[in-house]
Amino acid sequence: MHDSGLIFVRTRKAAGTSVEIALSRHAGQADIITSMSPRDEALRTAEGGRAPQHHLVHGYTPDREPVPPGRGPGVRFYNHMPAREIRQQLGADTWDRYLTVCLERSPYEKVVSLYFHRHRTEPRIPIGEFIESGEFHDAFNWPLYTDAGGEVMVDTVIHHEHLQAGLDALCTRVGLPALVLPRAKSQFRPPGSDYRQILTPAARRAIEEAYAPEFAHHGYRW
């Protein structure tokens, strides 16, 4: 966000959709806004957020089909774009001038959230089968906000466990109004689905191994 001097690096399964929609309400004409899924774009429109802009290669004219939220022809900035790629596209001077921020969440919570997002209705596959499939790696955020050497590139990591307090502090720092978050994707996870009751010992070990850098850096515990 140009006027606020803010770059939001979108991570996975950490309330990024809600925060991105809330930030887009305060975006200006010069800001870069990446596209999201059709469902999320509809929610953004309903919530009064600004539509995607300045995310395509200059001069690229898309056809009638919606531009996908990920990598694709003519896409310069995309959803879940790693910080190192954003820095490369914007230039080091611009990156260094802005406040860079991302969200993060306990790997246990992310994996369970991803499980219910991918398998929304009963009968669901067992959690062990989900782990064995390798899909549970898809919530690994570490490469999105670190450089090739594993050093954190963003100035601030807001933890999902203290999301509102972190966002309030961020808004105060950059001069934004308090963010009112829409409910996005929370309906996929059943109420009261505590990861301690869902994850088997084998699933827990697999997550702790696969997400070891996040556990080590952020100090998440069972």
Backbone hydrogen bonds in HBPLUS format (Angstrom, degrees):
<---DONOR---> <-ACCEPTOR-->    atom                        ^
c    i                          cat <-CA-CA->   ^        H-A-AA   ^      H-
h    n   atom  resd res      DA  || num        DHA   H-A  angle D-A-AA Bond
n    s   type  num  typ     dist DA aas  dist angle  dist       angle   num
A0005-GLY N   A0001-MET O   2.85 MM   4  5.74 115.7  2.27 143.6 160.3     1
A0006-LEU N   A0001-MET O   3.03 MM   5  4.90 160.2  2.07 136.3 140.7     2
A0005-GLY N   A0002-HIS O   3.19 MM   3  5.12 147.6  2.30  97.9 107.5     3
A0099-LEU N   A0005-GLY O   2.76 MM  94  6.00 174.1  1.76 155.3 153.2     4
A0007-ILE N   A0099-LEU O   2.86 MM  92  6.12 158.4  1.90 157.7 157.1     5
A0101-VAL N   A0007-ILE O   2.99 MM  94  6.34 155.9  2.05 169.1 175.3     6
A0009-VAL N   A0101-VAL O   2.87 MM  92  6.09 169.5  1.88 167.1 169.9     7
A0019-VAL N   A0015-ALA O   3.12 MM   4  6.36 165.1  2.15 155.2 159.6     8
A0020-GLU N   A0016-GLY O   2.83 MM   4  5.90 161.6  1.86 150.4 156.0     9
A0021-ILE N   A0017-THR O   2.99 MM   4  6.17 160.8  2.03 151.0 155.9    10
A0022-ALA N   A0018-SER O   2.97 MM   4  6.17 160.3  2.01 145.7 151.6    11
A0023-LEU N   A0019-VAL O   2.82 MM   4  6.04 160.2  1.86 153.2 158.5    12
A0024-SER N   A0020-GLU O   2.97 MM   4  6.10 149.0  2.06 142.4 150.9    13
A0025-ARG N   A0022-ALA O   3.28 MM   3  5.54 147.1  2.39 101.9 110.8    14
A0026-HIS N   A0023-LEU O   2.95 MM   3  5.54 148.8  2.05 115.5 124.0    15
A0027-ALA N   A0024-SER O   3.36 MM   3  4.89 163.7  2.39  93.7  98.4    16
A0050-ARG N   A0024-SER O   3.13 MM  26  5.15 156.1  2.19 101.5 108.2    17
A0031-ASP N   A0028-GLY O   3.26 MM   3  5.52 159.3  2.31 108.2 114.3    18
A0033-ILE N   A0053-GLN O   3.00 MM  20  5.19 171.1  2.01 150.1 152.5    19
A0053-GLN N   A0033-ILE O   3.06 MM  20  5.19 147.2  2.17 127.1 135.8    20
A0041-GLU N   A0037-SER O   2.80 MM   4  6.04 154.8  1.86 159.8 168.4    21
A0042-ALA N   A0038-PRO O   2.98 MM   4  6.14 151.3  2.06 144.7 151.6    22
A0043-LEU N   A0039-ARG O   3.15 MM   4  6.47 150.5  2.24 140.0 147.9    23
A0044-ARG N   A0040-ASP O   2.83 MM   4  6.10 154.9  1.89 146.2 153.5    24
A0045-THR N   A0041-GLU O   2.94 MM   4  6.19 158.7  1.99 148.3 153.1    25
A0046-ALA N   A0042-ALA O   3.00 MM   4  6.23 161.0  2.04 144.9 150.3    26
A0047-GLU N   A0043-LEU O   2.88 MM   4  6.06 139.5  2.04 145.2 156.6    27
A0049-GLY N   A0044-ARG O   2.84 MM   5  5.07 164.5  1.87 157.9 152.7    28
A0048-GLY N   A0045-THR O   3.12 MM   3  5.22 162.4  2.15 106.0 110.9    29
A0076-ARG N   A0055-HIS O   2.83 MM  21  5.54 150.7  1.92 142.8 150.9    30
A0077-PHE N   A0055-HIS O   2.91 MM  22  4.78 166.0  1.93 138.6 139.8    31
A0057-VAL N   A0074-GLY O   2.70 MM  17  5.14 162.9  1.73 141.0 145.8    32
A0060-TYR N   A0057-VAL O   2.93 MM   3  5.50 161.8  1.96 142.5 143.4    33
A0079-ASN N   A0069-PRO O   2.81 MM  10  5.42 151.2  1.89 167.7 173.8    34
A0075-VAL N   A0072-GLY O   3.10 MM   3  5.45 164.2  2.13 133.4 133.2    35
A0085-GLU N   A0082-PRO O   3.02 MM   3  5.43 128.6  2.30 107.2 120.0    36
A0086-ILE N   A0082-PRO O   3.06 MM   4  6.44 157.9  2.11 153.8 160.7    37
A0083-ALA N   A0144-LEU O   2.76 MM  61  5.75 163.3  1.78 141.0 146.1    38
A0087-ARG N   A0083-ALA O   2.87 MM   4  6.07 166.9  1.89 156.9 159.9    39
A0088-GLN N   A0084-ARG O   3.12 MM   4  6.21 149.5  2.21 132.1 140.3    40
A0089-GLN N   A0085-GLU O   2.95 MM   4  6.18 156.7  2.00 148.7 154.3    41
A0090-LEU N   A0086-ILE O   2.88 MM   4  6.08 165.9  1.90 158.9 162.6    42
A0091-GLY N   A0087-ARG O   2.77 MM   4  5.47 146.2  1.89 140.4 150.0    43
A0095-TRP N   A0091-GLY O   3.05 MM   4  6.27 173.4  2.06 160.3 162.4    44
A0096-ASP N   A0092-ALA O   2.91 MM   4  6.00 161.3  1.94 150.2 155.0    45
A0097-ARG N   A0093-ASP O   3.13 MM   4  6.29 136.5  2.33 139.9 150.6    46
A0097-ARG N   A0094-THR O   3.12 MM   3  5.20 131.4  2.36  99.0 112.1    47
A0098-TYR N   A0094-THR O   3.31 MM   4  6.53 142.7  2.46 151.7 159.9    48
A0155-ASP N   A0100-THR O   2.94 MM  55  5.18 127.2  2.23 116.7 130.2    49
A0156-THR N   A0100-THR O   3.06 MM  56  6.44 150.9  2.15 151.8 160.5    50
A0102-CYS N   A0156-THR O   3.08 MM  54  6.62 146.9  2.20 153.6 163.8    51
A0158-ILE N   A0102-CYS O   2.88 MM  56  6.24 167.5  1.89 163.6 162.5    52
A0104-GLU N   A0158-ILE O   2.95 MM  54  6.26 146.3  2.07 151.1 152.6    53
A0160-HIS N   A0104-GLU O   2.72 MM  56  5.90 160.2  1.75 168.0 174.6    54
A0109-GLU N   A0106-SER O   3.02 MM   3  5.26 113.8  2.47 104.4 119.3    55
A0110-LYS N   A0106-SER O   2.93 MM   4  6.23 159.8  1.97 156.7 163.4    56
A0111-VAL N   A0107-PRO O   2.97 MM   4  6.05 166.6  1.99 151.7 154.2    57
A0112-VAL N   A0108-TYR O   3.15 MM   4  6.36 165.0  2.17 148.3 152.4    58
A0113-SER N   A0109-GLU O   2.88 MM   4  6.01 160.4  1.92 149.8 156.0    59
A0114-LEU N   A0110-LYS O   2.83 MM   4  6.02 157.0  1.89 148.6 155.2    60
A0115-TYR N   A0111-VAL O   2.88 MM   4  6.08 154.1  1.95 147.1 154.4    61
A0116-PHE N   A0112-VAL O   3.10 MM   4  6.40 162.8  2.13 153.2 155.4    62
A0117-HIS N   A0113-SER O   2.94 MM   4  6.11 143.6  2.08 142.1 153.2    63
A0118-ARG N   A0114-LEU O   2.89 MM   4  6.06 156.4  1.94 153.0 157.8    64
A0119-HIS N   A0115-TYR O   2.96 MM   4  6.00 141.4  2.12 141.3 152.4    65
A0129-GLU N   A0126-PRO O   3.02 MM   3  5.32 124.6  2.34 103.9 117.3    66
A0130-PHE N   A0126-PRO O   3.14 MM   4  6.56 152.9  2.22 149.2 157.2    67
A0131-ILE N   A0127-ILE O   2.97 MM   4  6.28 154.1  2.04 149.8 156.2    68
A0132-GLU N   A0128-GLY O   2.93 MM   4  6.14 163.4  1.96 147.7 152.3    69
A0133-SER N   A0129-GLU O   3.00 MM   4  6.12 137.8  2.18 141.3 151.4    70
A0134-GLY N   A0131-ILE O   3.05 MM   3  5.54 152.9  2.12 112.1 120.1    71
A0137-HIS N   A0134-GLY O   3.15 MM   3  5.94 170.5  2.16 122.9 125.8    72
A0138-ASP N   A0135-GLU O   2.91 MM   3  5.71 169.6  1.92 128.6 132.1    73
A0140-PHE N   A0137-HIS O   3.05 MM   3  5.59 156.2  2.10 127.3 127.1    74
A0144-LEU N   A0141-ASN O   2.69 MM   3  5.33 149.3  1.78 127.1 137.7    75
A0145-TYR N   A0142-TRP O   3.38 MM   3  5.94 151.2  2.47 113.1 119.1    76
A0153-MET N   A0145-TYR O   2.84 MM   8  5.69 172.6  1.85 146.5 148.6    77
A0147-ASP N   A0151-GLU O   2.86 MM   4  5.43 149.0  1.95 142.6 150.6    78
A0150-GLY N   A0147-ASP O   2.94 MM   3  5.29 166.7  1.96 116.9 120.2    79
A0162-HIS N   A0159-HIS O   2.88 MM   3  5.53 157.0  1.93 119.1 126.3    80
A0163-LEU N   A0160-HIS O   3.22 MM   3  4.54 144.5  2.36 112.7 104.3    81
A0166-GLY N   A0162-HIS O   2.95 MM   4  6.07 158.3  2.00 154.8 161.8    82
A0167-LEU N   A0163-LEU O   2.86 MM   4  6.09 158.8  1.91 157.3 163.3    83
A0168-ASP N   A0164-GLN O   2.86 MM   4  6.02 157.8  1.91 150.3 156.7    84
A0169-ALA N   A0165-ALA O   3.05 MM   4  6.24 159.0  2.09 145.6 150.7    85
A0170-LEU N   A0166-GLY O   2.99 MM   4  6.19 153.5  2.06 142.2 149.9    86
A0171-CYS N   A0167-LEU O   2.86 MM   4  6.07 166.4  1.88 155.0 157.7    87
A0172-THR N   A0168-ASP O   3.04 MM   4  6.23 158.5  2.08 146.8 152.6    88
A0173-ARG N   A0169-ALA O   3.02 MM   4  6.18 152.6  2.10 142.5 150.2    89
A0174-VAL N   A0170-LEU O   3.01 MM   4  6.32 153.9  2.08 156.5 162.4    90
A0175-GLY N   A0171-CYS O   2.82 MM   4  5.59 120.4  2.18 141.7 154.2    91
A0176-LEU N   A0171-CYS O   2.90 MM   5  4.62 146.1  2.02 132.1 137.6    92
A0188-PHE N   A0185-LYS O   3.24 MM   3  5.87 170.4  2.25 118.2 121.1    93
A0194-ASP N   A0192-GLY O   2.99 MM   2  5.70 128.2  2.26 108.1  92.9    94
A0197-GLN N   A0194-ASP O   2.92 MM   3  5.49 145.5  2.05 115.9 125.3    95
A0198-ILE N   A0195-TYR O   3.11 MM   3  4.89 141.1  2.27  93.4 104.9    96
A0199-LEU N   A0195-TYR O   2.88 MM   4  5.74 176.9  1.88 156.4 156.8    97
A0204-ARG N   A0200-THR O   2.86 MM   4  6.13 160.7  1.90 158.7 164.2    98
A0205-ARG N   A0201-PRO O   3.06 MM   4  6.29 161.0  2.10 146.6 150.8    99
A0206-ALA N   A0202-ALA O   3.01 MM   4  6.24 157.6  2.07 146.3 152.5   100
A0207-ILE N   A0203-ALA O   2.98 MM   4  6.20 160.0  2.02 153.0 157.7   101
A0208-GLU N   A0204-ARG O   2.96 MM   4  6.18 165.0  1.98 154.0 158.2   102
A0209-GLU N   A0205-ARG O   3.02 MM   4  6.19 144.3  2.15 143.9 152.9   103
A0210-ALA N   A0206-ALA O   2.94 MM   4  6.11 170.2  1.95 151.7 154.6   104
A0211-TYR N   A0207-ILE O   2.86 MM   4  5.77 158.0  1.91 153.3 158.6   105
A0214-GLU N   A0211-TYR O   3.01 MM   3  5.53 122.1  2.35 115.1 128.9   106
A0215-PHE N   A0211-TYR O   3.09 MM   4  6.39 162.3  2.12 157.8 163.5   107
A0216-ALA N   A0212-ALA O   2.94 MM   4  6.07 166.3  1.96 157.2 160.8   108
A0217-HIS N   A0213-PRO O   2.99 MM   4  6.08 162.3  2.02 145.9 150.5   109
A0218-HIS N   A0214-GLU O   2.99 MM   4  5.83 166.7  2.01 148.7 153.1   110
A0219-GLY N   A0215-PHE O   2.87 MM   4  5.27 134.4  2.08 134.6 143.3   111
